Amino acid sequence: YGADTVRLAILYAARPQRSLNWSDSAVLRCHRFLNRVWEYTHSKLAQARELRESAAAGNGALSSAADGERDHTEHMRLRLSKWCETGVEKVTEDMEALEMHTAVRNIMRLFDRIKDFEKRAKARQGDLSAANLNSLLDALAVLVQMISPFTPHLAEELWASLGRDEGGAAPPWPSV
């Protein structure tokens, strides 16, 4: 396992006031979580690339489908945005209180909500629209910003993959 996995597992496993009883299960859970974040982010980036290429090829059905779905999923995008805001607030409070284990759990919870957004959007539309995919990528960018202090190597790579890399800088902490 890499440094990011071990860092996250140690912070996930126990409060700073308690002694850490080492367990491979925390390492395995964090390793699986980081792999899921990596694979999910890259699959959504590939999907966005395909959507852009399809739109560039002159697929006129794309724009009319996007106009028709606005009424049905706009509230879901607003809810995703609110989940991200709430996640940033909670994780910020956790970090200020040095409750890193709770911060990590809240980050994991936000990732579950991001995936839930996709599941619900697909249930309504059958496939993600450009607007929903952009909202999903924005939410993933917020997630990457929040995991940056815990997993700096992974976060830096994902930040660059998301096209948010500005001069090789690490992702900044998200603002509400």
N, C-alpha and C positions, 0 to 999 in steps of 0.2 A: 504494500500500500504506500501511497505517496504521502508527502508532508501535509498536504491539504487535508487528506482523510484523517490522519492522526491528529492534527490540530482540532478539527471539527469534532472528532470522537472524544477527545479529552474535555473539550468545552461542553459537549452534549451530555457527558456521563454524570457530572456531579457539580454541585455548587462549590464556589471557592472556599466556603467555610467548612466543608466536609472533606474527609479524606477520600481519595479515589481508589476504589477497589477495581483493579483492572479487569476488563471483560472484553473478550473478542466480539461479543454481540454488538457492542456500541460501535466498534470499528466496522463491522460488516454492515450495520444499518447505515452508517454515514457513507461508506463506500458505495452502497447501492443508491443512496439518495443523490450523491454527487454524479454518479453515472447516469441516473435518470435525468437530472437537470441538464447534463451535457448533451445526451442523446435527444431529448425533447427539444432543446433550444436549436440544435442543428437541424432537426427534422422540420421545425417551423420555418427556419431560414431557407431551407430548400423549397418548401412549399411556397414561400413568398417569392422566391426567384422564379419558380414555375408560373406563378400568377402574373408576375410582371412580364415574363416572356410571352405568355398567352395574350396579355393586353397589348403588348407591342406588336404582336403578329396581326393585330386588327380584329380580335375577337369582340365583336360588338355586343354579344350577349352578356358579357361581363358587366358593362356599365348599367344596362337595364336591370340586371339581377341585383346589383348593388343598390339601385334606387328603390326597388321594391322591398328589399329587406330592411331598410332603414327603420321603418315603423315597428318591425317585429323584434329587433335585437338591440336597438339603441339603449333601452333600459338595462339590458344585460351588460353592455359596455360600461355604462355608468356605474353599475354595481361592481364590476371588476375594478374600475378606477377607485371606488370607495374602499374595496378590500385592500388595494395597494396602499392607500392613505392610512388606513387603520393599521396595516402591517408595519408601515414605517414608524408610526407613532408608538406602537407597542414595542418594537425592537429597539427603538431609540431609548425609550424609558428603561427597558431591560438592561441595555448596555450602560446607561448612566448609573443604574443601581448595581452594576457589576454582576448581574444575573445572566451570565452568558448561556447557561443551559436552557433557560427560558427563552432567550433570544433565538437560539438555534431551533428550538421547537416551534416558535412562531414563524420563523422563515420556512420551515418544512410545511407548516399549515398553509402559508401563503401559496407555496408551490401546488399544494393539493387544490386550492381554490382556483388557481390559474387553469389547471387541467380540467376542473369542474366547469369552468366557463366554456372551454372548448367543447366539452361533451354536451352541454346544454345548447350551445349555438348550433352544433351539428344536428342535434335532435330537431331543432326548429327548421333548419335550412337544408340539411343533407350534406353540406360542405361549408367550409368557412369562406365568408365573403372577404373582400379586400379590407373593408373597414374593421371587421372582427379580427382578421389576421394582424392588422396593424396594432390594434388594441392589445392583442395577445403578446406581440413582440415588445410593446411598450411596458407591459406588466413584467415580462421576463427581464427587461433592462433594469427595472426597479429591483427585482429579485437579485440580479447579479450585483447591483450596487450594495445591497444589504449583506450578501455573503462575502463581499470583498475583505472585510477585516478578519474573517474566519478562514477563508480559503483564497488567499491573494493570487496564487498562481492560476487556478481555475478561473477566477473572476476576471483576471486580466485577459486571458485568452477569449473568454466568452464576450467580454466587453468589446474587444477588437472584432470578433466575428459579427457582433450586432451592428458594427459600423459606427460605434460611439467613441472609438479610440481617438483621442485628440492629442497627437504628439507623444504617444506612448505613455501617457499618464494613467495611473490607476483610476478605477471608477470612483467618482466623488460620492459622498453620502447623499442619498436622495432627500429632497425637501418635500414637505407636505404641501 
